[in-house]
Amino acid sequence: SFLSSPKLFLPLLAAAGGAYVAFFGFPLDLGEAWGLIASADPVLLGAAVLVHYACYFLRGARWRVLMGGSPVPVPGFLYCGQLVLLGWFVNSVGWIRLGDPFRAHLCQREWGASFSWVMGTIVAERLLDGLLVSLFLLSAGLLLLVSGQWDVGAGALGASLIILLGLALVLLLVPLVRWLLQRFMPSRDFSDLLLSIHLRFRSGFAGGSRRFPLTALLGVLAWSAEVSRLYLVCQALGLEVGLFAAAVLSLGGSLLSLFPTPGGIGAVEAGMAGLAVRISSVTLPGAAAMVLLDRAITMLSVVLTGLVLMSVRTVFPRVFKPRLPEPAVVAA
């Protein structure tokens, strides 16, 4: 059962504990937090929602560019943005982040693309995200150190270095896997199968990497939309949070969402609230209101939208299945 499974229960317990400490372990006036939420500007909140959902189509357009080297016709950016949204939905309801493999599975099922090739383009997408985030964290860390916030600045620099090391490791492993398969796999047939899958993965990865300038621009626009969403939420609440602080909080929340609970629940709320109090003049009730409203947009609304979209796709599969002029390749 759920309670007897440490792999499922312990992360949720830790997340719930972190959220409890963040919101109840400190002098938090819940009445003040709810008052801020009730008096929030609905126009700015609506703009934050629109910006958030525009981000999915920016990411979809970037992914479409990354898949430009496909041996078969690729659907448009609206279809790709839809799959990006569904991937975030899966990440928001699942214990492990299966959104990316789910995207690749839909591509394989709906237009016959190779699963491993699509995963290669997604890994290229994630590497680009990692590069952009690490560069920003590096810049933010230096600025925080200069401003005297040594602990937060050092944390940002440390996170940046860890991400850069991870990127370097992935870039080293991609070409190394082929040699390892040929050198150490005992079964020739199994080795050939894995090698074929790896070559398709590498083809998708390399094809996406060659389109760096445009994908980098779209990536910057997508991350700018993430920052703008949180900035609009803060403005709707009347909180004095600048663009720089909003950027630090937004990227920090994205990293905390990797915590192994659905959507990083618990870790994101506790971490963002604590960080907001540390790097800005926001009080704890203000930080709690900010986190609750922002998560209502980025998690709760995504779960509801994803459920509706999945249901509609199930009832009307032909409406959402892309129409391709040529037959697709055999999937891996």
N, C-alpha and C positions, 0 to 999 in steps of 0.2 A: 504494500500500500504506500500512499504518498508519505505518511508520517514515518514509516519504517525504512524509507529510502534516504540514506544520508546525502547522496548525490543531489537529490531534489530538495530535501527539507532543510539541510544546513545552509545553503546559499540564501534561501528565503529568510531563514531565521536571522542570519547575519545582516541581511538587507533591512529587515524590519527593525532590528536593534539599532542599526545606523540611523534610520529615519526617526526612531523614537528619541535617540540621543540628540539629534539635530533639532527636533521640534519640541521636545518636552524636557530634555535634560538641561535646557537653558531657560532663562526668564522670557518666555514667549507669551505674548498677549494674543490669543487666538481671536478674541473679539475685534482687536485692531486689524488683524490680518483679513478677517472676513469683511470688515468695514471697507478696507482698501479694494477688495475684490468687487464688492457691491457697487462702489462708486467709480469703477474703472470706465474709461471712455470707450463706448461700444464701437465707434468708428475706427479708432486706432486698433482695437482688438480684431475687428473685421479685416483691417489691412494686414495685420500680423498673420491671420489665417490664410489670406490670399497669397501672401509672400511665401508662406510655408509650403503651400501646395504648388506654387510656381517652381519651387526648388526641385520637385520631383521631375518636372518636365525639362528643367535645365540639365539635371543628371541623366535623364533619358536621352536628351540630345547629345550629350557627351558620350554616352554608351553607344549611341547610334554611329557616331564618328569612329569610335574605337572598333566597331564591327564592320567598318568600311571595306576591309580586305576579305570579306567573306566570299567563299566560292559560290554561294547562292545569293539571290536577292534578299535584302534585309528589310524588315518592316520600318515604317517611319518613326519619328521621334515620339509621337503621341502614344503609339503602342509600347515603345521602350519605356516611356515615362510611367505608363500604367503598370508595367512589370516591376519597375523600381519601387513604386508605391506598394505593390503586393509583397515585395521582398521586405520592406520595412514593416508591413503588417505581420508577416510571419515572425520577424525578430521581436515584435512587441508582444506576441502571445506565446512564444516558445521559450524553453529553458536554454537552448543553445541557439546560436545565430545561424539558422538554416536559410535565411532569406536569399543569400546569393546562390546556393545550389538550387533553391526553388525556382529562381529566375531562369537558371540554365535548363532546368527540367521543363519549364513551360516552353522555352524556345525549342527544345528537342521535340516536345509533343505537338506543338501547334504549327511549327513550320519546318520541322525536320532537320534543324541544325545539329551539328555534333555537340553533345554535352560537354566533352572535354575542350573543344575549341571555344565554346562560349565561356567556359570557366576561365580559360586563358585571358579572354578580353576583360572579364570581371576582375581577375587578379591585377591586370595592368591598370584598371580603374582604381582599385584599392591602393596600389603602389603610388599612383599619382596623388590620391587623397592623403596618403601618409606623408609624401614629400611636402605638399602644401601645408599640412598641419604642423609638421616638424619645423619648417622654415618660420611659420608664424610664432610658434612657441619659443623658438630661439630668439626672435626679435623681441617678443613680449618679455621673456626672461631677462634679457639685457636691460630693457627699460625698467622693469620692476626692481632690478638690482640697483640701478642708478637712482631710483626714487627712494631707496632705503628699505624696501620690502624684501629682505634677504631670503626668508624661508620660502615665500611664494615664488620669488624669482628663481631660486635654486631648484625648486620643484619643476618649474616650467623648463629650465635648461636640462634637467635630468630626463624629463619625459621626451624632450626633443632628441636627445642623444640616443635614448633607447629605441625610439622610432626609426632613426637613421640607421642604427645598427641592424634592426630588423629588416629594413629595406635592403641593405647591403647583403644580408644573409640570403634573402629570397633571390636576389639577382645572381648570387653565386650558385645557388642550388639549382636553378632552372636549367642551365646547360650541363650541370654535373649529373643530373638524374639519368640522362641518356647513357653516359659512360657507366654508371653504377648498374643499370639494367643489363647492359651488354656484358659486363664483367662478372657479375655475381649471381644472376638469376640461373638456377640449375635447370629449369625446364625451358627448352627452346620455344615451344609453342606459347607458353605463358609469358615468356620474355618478349616475344614478338607482339603479343596482344598489348602488354603494358607499354611497349615502345611505340606502338601505333597510337595509343591514347596520349602518350606524352608528346609525340610529334604534333598531334592536333592541338593540344594545349599550348605548346610552344609557338605554333603558327598563330593562334589567336593572340597570345601574349605579345609576340614580336610585331604583328600587324597593328595592334593597338598602340604599342610604344612608338611606332614610326609617325604617329599623328600627334606628336606632343604639343606643338604650339596651340592648335585649336582646342585640343582637349584641356590643356592647362588654362586657357582663357575661360572655357565653360566651367571648369572646376572652380576657378576664382569667383565667377559669378554665382555658382551654387553655394559656396561657403559664405559669400557676401549676403546672400539671401537668408542663410541661417542666422547670421549676426543681426541682420536687419529685423528679422522676426522677433528676436529677444529684445532688441532695442525698442521696438514698437510696443511690446508688452510692458516694458519698464515705463515708457512714456505714458501709456494708457493708465498706469497706476500712479503716475505723478512722482516716480522715483528718480532721484538724481544719479543716473547711471549713464556715463558717456559711451561713445562707440568703442573705445579701446577696452573698457571694462566689459561691455557686452560681448565683444569678440572673445575675450579670455573666458568668460562664463560659458559662452556657447560651445567653444571648442573643448573646454573642460567637461561639460555635460556630455559631449559626443564620446570622449574617451571613457567617462564613467559608465556610459551605456553598454560597454563591453563586459561589465560585471555579469556573471552567469545567473541572472534572473530575467524573467520576461521584460524586455525593454530596459534592463538595468535598474528596475524599480527598487527603490530603497537607497541604493548607492548614488544615483543621480540626484535625488531630492536632497539627501544629506550633504553631498559634496558641493552642489551648486549653492545651497543656502549658506553653508559655512564659508565658501569662497567669496560670495557676494558681500558678506559682512566684513571679510578681511581686506578686500581690495577697493571697497567703495564706502560711502557714508551711509549706506542703506542699513536700517535697523533690522533686527531679526524678524519682527512681524512683516516688514516690507519684503524681506528676502523670501519668507514663507509664501506670501501672496504671489510674488513673482514666479517662484518655482511651481506653485499649484496651477496658475494660469498657463504658464508655458508648457507644462506637461499635459494639461488638458488639450492643448493644440497638437503637440508633437506625439503624444501617445494615445490618449483617450479618443480623440477625433480620428486618428489613423486606424485604430481598432474598429471603430464604428464604420468608417468609410471602407476599410478593407473587407469587413463582413458583407456590406452591401454589394461591393464590386465582385467579390467571390460568388455571391448568390446569383447576381445577374449574369455573370459569365457561365455559371452552371446551367441556368435556365435557357439562356440564349447563346450557346457556344459559337454558332456561325457568325453572329454579329461581331464578336471579338477576335475570331480567328483571322489572321492576316491572309489576304489573297495574293499569292505569289505567282508570277507568270511562268516560272520554270520549276521542274521537279527538284526537290531538295536532295542533298546527299544522304547517304546511309548514316545513321547516328551511331556514335561509339557506345 
